[in-house]
């Protein structure tokens, strides 16, 4: 399984961005998918996660109510709609897929910069 993120960029505080992550390869073996982020000098943290079946979601406390994760299984793609962005949302955002018998697979990351 390979993951490719896109959609990062520079945005002003209060603005919005949508990230995309396209999976390729043995996509039938993917279960949960999610977005993590890592700011300079900080640990990588879970932003949002979505299940494959019913599409159950989980959000980190700092983004709940502002970010929305969604999934299109037909396109092997997940999205992260980010609204009301804050400077503290600045980070490299990574896509993650939980792959059967393999564990976690990561994308290369996409940088989101929120200016004040």
Secondary structure, DSSP 4 states (H G I P E B T S, - for coil): -EEEEE--EEEETT--EEEEEEEESSGGGEEEEEEEEE-TTS--EEEEEE-SSS--EEE-TTTTTTEEEEEEGGGTEEEEEE-S--GGG-EEEEEEEEETTTEEEE---EEEEEE-
